[in-house]
Amino acid sequence: MKTPEQWFKELGGGAIRNALTPEVIAAIQADAKPQRLPMETAPKDGREILAVRETGIEIVHWDDDHYSKNPKPFWRGYGPWAKSAYRISPPTAWMPLPEL
């Protein structure tokens, strides 16, 4: 694997090195990190998302609970937990699933 210095030499050195200021590097790194979004902005159309709960991160989707006599929509995961567990401890943030 090439070091950054080897890349700089092969690609002309100074111009690239001068372009990679600390600000530019920080912006690239920030853009590469997944951002947690507020649950209010999560899609409620049945798409799966990564949800952050107090128990960890899991894949969930919005369940409108329309088959119930008294529907109470909630975020449903795929674990063995009951509906009540998801209602008691709802997600606090979300991220889109990574594209494969």
VEXKELO-834437 format. One line per 10 residues: number of its first residue (from 0); their letters; for each residue x, y, z of N, C-alpha, C, O. Coordinates in nm, 2 decimals, always signed. Layout:
! residues N
NUM> a> X,Y,Z,X,Y,Z,X,Y,Z,X,Y,Z; ... .
This chain:
! residues 100
0> mktpeqwfke> +0.08,-0.12,+0.00,+0.00,+0.00,+0.00,+0.09,+0.12,+0.00,+0.19,+0.13,+0.07; +0.05,+0.22,-0.08,+0.13,+0.34,-0.09,+0.10,+0.44,+0.02,-0.01,+0.44,+0.07; +0.20,+0.51,+0.06,+0.19,+0.61,+0.17,+0.14,+0.74,+0.10,+0.15,+0.75,-0.02; +0.08,+0.83,+0.18,+0.04,+0.96,+0.12,+0.16,+1.03,+0.05,+0.13,+1.09,-0.06; +0.28,+1.02,+0.10,+0.39,+1.08,+0.04,+0.42,+1.03,-0.10,+0.45,+1.10,-0.19; +0.40,+0.89,-0.11,+0.42,+0.83,-0.25,+0.32,+0.88,-0.34,+0.35,+0.91,-0.46; +0.19,+0.89,-0.30,+0.09,+0.94,-0.39,+0.12,+1.09,-0.43,+0.10,+1.12,-0.54; +0.16,+1.17,-0.33,+0.19,+1.31,-0.36,+0.30,+1.32,-0.47,+0.29,+1.40,-0.57; +0.41,+1.24,-0.46,+0.51,+1.24,-0.56,+0.46,+1.20,-0.70,+0.49,+1.26,-0.80; +0.38,+1.09,-0.70,+0.33,+1.04,-0.83,+0.24,+1.14,-0.90,+0.23,+1.15,-1.02 .
10> lgggairnal> +0.16,+1.21,-0.82,+0.05,+1.30,-0.87,+0.10,+1.44,-0.88,+0.01,+1.53,-0.91; +0.22,+1.47,-0.87,+0.27,+1.61,-0.89,+0.30,+1.68,-0.76,+0.34,+1.80,-0.76; +0.29,+1.62,-0.65,+0.33,+1.68,-0.52,+0.26,+1.80,-0.47,+0.14,+1.78,-0.42; +0.32,+1.92,-0.49,+0.27,+2.04,-0.42,+0.12,+2.07,-0.44,+0.06,+2.11,-0.34; +0.07,+2.07,-0.56,-0.07,+2.11,-0.58,-0.16,+2.03,-0.50,-0.25,+2.09,-0.43; -0.15,+1.90,-0.49,-0.24,+1.82,-0.41,-0.22,+1.84,-0.27,-0.31,+1.86,-0.19; -0.09,+1.84,-0.22,-0.06,+1.87,-0.08,-0.12,+2.00,-0.04,-0.18,+2.01,+0.07; -0.11,+2.10,-0.12,-0.16,+2.23,-0.08,-0.32,+2.24,-0.08,-0.38,+2.31,+0.00; -0.38,+2.15,-0.16,-0.53,+2.15,-0.16,-0.58,+2.08,-0.04,-0.69,+2.10,+0.00; -0.51,+1.98,+0.02,-0.56,+1.91,+0.13,-0.53,+1.98,+0.26,-0.44,+1.94,+0.34 .
20> tpeviaaiqa> -0.59,+2.09,+0.28,-0.58,+2.17,+0.40,-0.65,+2.10,+0.52,-0.73,+2.01,+0.49; -0.62,+2.13,+0.64,-0.69,+2.07,+0.75,-0.84,+2.08,+0.74,-0.92,+1.99,+0.78; -0.89,+2.20,+0.69,-1.03,+2.22,+0.68,-1.09,+2.12,+0.58,-1.20,+2.07,+0.60; -1.02,+2.10,+0.46,-1.07,+2.01,+0.36,-1.07,+1.87,+0.41,-1.17,+1.79,+0.39; -0.97,+1.83,+0.48,-0.96,+1.69,+0.54,-1.07,+1.67,+0.64,-1.14,+1.57,+0.64; -1.10,+1.77,+0.72,-1.21,+1.76,+0.82,-1.34,+1.75,+0.75,-1.43,+1.67,+0.80; -1.36,+1.82,+0.65,-1.49,+1.82,+0.57,-1.51,+1.68,+0.51,-1.62,+1.63,+0.51; -1.41,+1.62,+0.45,-1.41,+1.49,+0.39,-1.45,+1.39,+0.50,-1.53,+1.30,+0.48; -1.38,+1.40,+0.61,-1.40,+1.30,+0.72,-1.54,+1.31,+0.77,-1.61,+1.21,+0.80; -1.59,+1.43,+0.79,-1.73,+1.46,+0.84,-1.83,+1.40,+0.75,-1.93,+1.34,+0.79 .
30> dakpqrlpme> -1.81,+1.42,+0.62,-1.90,+1.37,+0.52,-1.90,+1.22,+0.51,-2.01,+1.16,+0.48; -1.79,+1.15,+0.55,-1.79,+1.01,+0.54,-1.85,+0.94,+0.66,-1.88,+0.82,+0.66; -1.87,+1.02,+0.77,-1.93,+0.96,+0.89,-2.08,+0.96,+0.88,-2.14,+1.06,+0.84; -2.15,+0.85,+0.92,-2.30,+0.85,+0.92,-2.35,+0.95,+1.02,-2.30,+0.96,+1.13; -2.45,+1.03,+0.98,-2.51,+1.13,+1.07,-2.63,+1.08,+1.13,-2.72,+1.03,+1.06; -2.65,+1.09,+1.26,-2.77,+1.05,+1.33,-2.87,+1.16,+1.30,-2.84,+1.28,+1.32; -2.99,+1.12,+1.27,-3.10,+1.22,+1.24,-3.21,+1.21,+1.34,-3.23,+1.10,+1.40; -3.28,+1.32,+1.37,-3.39,+1.31,+1.46,-3.50,+1.22,+1.41,-3.53,+1.22,+1.29; -3.57,+1.14,+1.50,-3.67,+1.05,+1.46,-3.79,+1.12,+1.39,-3.86,+1.06,+1.31; -3.81,+1.25,+1.42,-3.92,+1.32,+1.35,-3.90,+1.32,+1.20,-4.00,+1.34,+1.13 .
40> tapkdgreil> -3.78,+1.31,+1.15,-3.75,+1.31,+1.01,-3.75,+1.18,+0.94,-3.73,+1.17,+0.82; -3.76,+1.07,+1.02,-3.75,+0.93,+0.97,-3.87,+0.90,+0.87,-3.98,+0.95,+0.90; -3.85,+0.83,+0.77,-3.96,+0.79,+0.67,-4.06,+0.70,+0.74,-4.02,+0.60,+0.81; -4.18,+0.73,+0.72,-4.29,+0.64,+0.77,-4.37,+0.57,+0.66,-4.49,+0.56,+0.67; -4.29,+0.53,+0.56,-4.36,+0.46,+0.45,-4.33,+0.32,+0.44,-4.35,+0.25,+0.33; -4.28,+0.26,+0.55,-4.25,+0.12,+0.55,-4.10,+0.08,+0.52,-4.06,-0.03,+0.53; -4.02,+0.18,+0.48,-3.88,+0.16,+0.45,-3.81,+0.12,+0.58,-3.84,+0.17,+0.68; -3.71,+0.03,+0.56,-3.63,+0.00,+0.68,-3.52,+0.10,+0.70,-3.46,+0.16,+0.60; -3.49,+0.13,+0.83,-3.39,+0.23,+0.86,-3.31,+0.17,+0.98,-3.35,+0.07,+1.04; -3.19,+0.23,+1.01,-3.11,+0.20,+1.13,-3.16,+0.29,+1.24,-3.16,+0.41,+1.22 .
50> avretgieiv> -3.21,+0.24,+1.34,-3.26,+0.32,+1.45,-3.17,+0.30,+1.58,-3.12,+0.19,+1.61; -3.15,+0.41,+1.64,-3.07,+0.41,+1.77,-3.17,+0.41,+1.88,-3.25,+0.50,+1.90; -3.16,+0.30,+1.96,-3.24,+0.29,+2.08,-3.15,+0.28,+2.20,-3.03,+0.26,+2.19; -3.20,+0.28,+2.32,-3.12,+0.27,+2.44,-3.05,+0.13,+2.45,-2.95,+0.11,+2.52; -3.11,+0.03,+2.38,-3.05,-0.10,+2.38,-2.95,-0.12,+2.27,-2.89,-0.23,+2.26; -2.93,-0.03,+2.18,-2.84,-0.04,+2.07,-2.89,+0.01,+1.94,-2.99,+0.09,+1.94; -2.83,-0.03,+1.83,-2.88,+0.01,+1.70,-2.94,-0.11,+1.63,-2.89,-0.22,+1.64; -3.06,-0.09,+1.57,-3.13,-0.20,+1.51,-3.20,-0.16,+1.38,-3.22,-0.04,+1.36; -3.24,-0.25,+1.30,-3.31,-0.22,+1.18,-3.46,-0.22,+1.22,-3.51,-0.31,+1.28; -3.53,-0.11,+1.18,-3.67,-0.10,+1.22,-3.75,-0.05,+1.10,-3.69,+0.00,+1.00 .
60> hwdddhyskn> -3.88,-0.05,+1.10,-3.97,+0.01,+1.00,-4.09,+0.06,+1.08,-4.12,+0.02,+1.19; -4.16,+0.16,+1.02,-4.28,+0.22,+1.08,-4.39,+0.12,+1.06,-4.42,+0.07,+0.95; -4.46,+0.09,+1.17,-4.58,+0.00,+1.17,-4.70,+0.09,+1.21,-4.71,+0.14,+1.32; -4.79,+0.11,+1.12,-4.91,+0.19,+1.15,-5.01,+0.12,+1.24,-5.11,+0.17,+1.28; -4.99,-0.01,+1.26,-5.07,-0.09,+1.35,-5.22,-0.09,+1.31,-5.30,-0.10,+1.40; -5.24,-0.08,+1.18,-5.38,-0.07,+1.13,-5.47,-0.19,+1.15,-5.59,-0.18,+1.13; -5.41,-0.31,+1.18,-5.49,-0.42,+1.21,-5.54,-0.43,+1.35,-5.63,-0.51,+1.38; -5.49,-0.35,+1.44,-5.54,-0.35,+1.58,-5.67,-0.28,+1.59,-5.71,-0.19,+1.51; -5.75,-0.31,+1.69,-5.88,-0.25,+1.72,-5.86,-0.10,+1.75,-5.93,-0.02,+1.70; -5.76,-0.07,+1.83,-5.72,+0.07,+1.86,-5.58,+0.09,+1.82,-5.48,+0.08,+1.90 .
70> pkpfwrgygp> -5.56,+0.13,+1.69,-5.42,+0.14,+1.64,-5.33,+0.24,+1.72,-5.38,+0.35,+1.75; -5.21,+0.20,+1.74,-5.11,+0.29,+1.81,-4.98,+0.27,+1.73,-4.90,+0.18,+1.76; -4.96,+0.35,+1.62,-4.84,+0.33,+1.54,-4.71,+0.34,+1.62,-4.71,+0.41,+1.72; -4.61,+0.26,+1.57,-4.48,+0.26,+1.64,-4.38,+0.21,+1.55,-4.40,+0.16,+1.44; -4.25,+0.22,+1.59,-4.14,+0.17,+1.52,-4.12,+0.02,+1.56,-4.10,-0.01,+1.67; -4.13,-0.07,+1.46,-4.12,-0.21,+1.48,-3.98,-0.26,+1.43,-3.94,-0.23,+1.32; -3.92,-0.34,+1.52,-3.79,-0.40,+1.48,-3.82,-0.55,+1.45,-3.93,-0.59,+1.43; -3.71,-0.62,+1.44,-3.72,-0.76,+1.40,-3.68,-0.86,+1.51,-3.66,-0.98,+1.48; -3.65,-0.81,+1.62,-3.61,-0.89,+1.74,-3.73,-0.97,+1.80,-3.84,-0.95,+1.75; -3.70,-1.05,+1.90,-3.81,-1.12,+1.96,-3.89,-1.04,+2.06,-3.97,-1.10,+2.14 .
80> waksayrisp> -3.88,-0.91,+2.06,-3.94,-0.83,+2.17,-4.09,-0.80,+2.13,-4.12,-0.80,+2.01; -4.17,-0.78,+2.23,-4.31,-0.75,+2.21,-4.33,-0.61,+2.16,-4.23,-0.53,+2.17; -4.44,-0.58,+2.11,-4.47,-0.44,+2.07,-4.45,-0.34,+2.18,-4.40,-0.23,+2.16; -4.49,-0.38,+2.30,-4.47,-0.29,+2.41,-4.33,-0.25,+2.44,-4.30,-0.14,+2.48; -4.23,-0.34,+2.41,-4.09,-0.30,+2.43,-4.05,-0.19,+2.34,-3.98,-0.10,+2.37; -4.10,-0.19,+2.21,-4.07,-0.08,+2.12,-4.15,+0.04,+2.15,-4.10,+0.15,+2.12; -4.26,+0.03,+2.21,-4.33,+0.15,+2.25,-4.27,+0.22,+2.38,-4.27,+0.34,+2.39; -4.23,+0.13,+2.47,-4.17,+0.18,+2.60,-4.03,+0.25,+2.57,-4.00,+0.35,+2.63; -3.96,+0.19,+2.48,-3.82,+0.23,+2.45,-3.81,+0.26,+2.30,-3.74,+0.19,+2.22; -3.88,+0.37,+2.25,-3.87,+0.40,+2.11,-3.73,+0.45,+2.07,-3.66,+0.50,+2.15 .
90> ptawmplpel> -3.70,+0.45,+1.94,-3.58,+0.50,+1.89,-3.57,+0.65,+1.92,-3.67,+0.72,+1.92; -3.44,+0.70,+1.93,-3.42,+0.84,+1.96,-3.36,+0.91,+1.84,-3.36,+1.03,+1.83; -3.30,+0.83,+1.75,-3.24,+0.88,+1.63,-3.23,+0.77,+1.52,-3.26,+0.66,+1.55; -3.21,+0.82,+1.40,-3.21,+0.72,+1.29,-3.10,+0.76,+1.19,-3.05,+0.87,+1.18; -3.07,+0.66,+1.10,-2.98,+0.67,+0.99,-3.03,+0.59,+0.88,-3.09,+0.48,+0.90; -3.01,+0.63,+0.75,-3.05,+0.54,+0.64,-2.96,+0.42,+0.64,-2.85,+0.42,+0.68; -3.02,+0.31,+0.59,-2.94,+0.19,+0.57,-2.83,+0.22,+0.46,-2.86,+0.28,+0.37; -2.71,+0.16,+0.48,-2.61,+0.19,+0.38,-2.65,+0.11,+0.25,-2.71,+0.01,+0.25; -2.62,+0.18,+0.13,-2.65,+0.11,+0.01,-2.54,+0.01,-0.02,-2.43,+0.03,+0.00; -2.59,-0.10,-0.07,-2.50,-0.21,-0.11,-2.48,-0.23,-0.26,-2.41,-0.31,-0.30 .
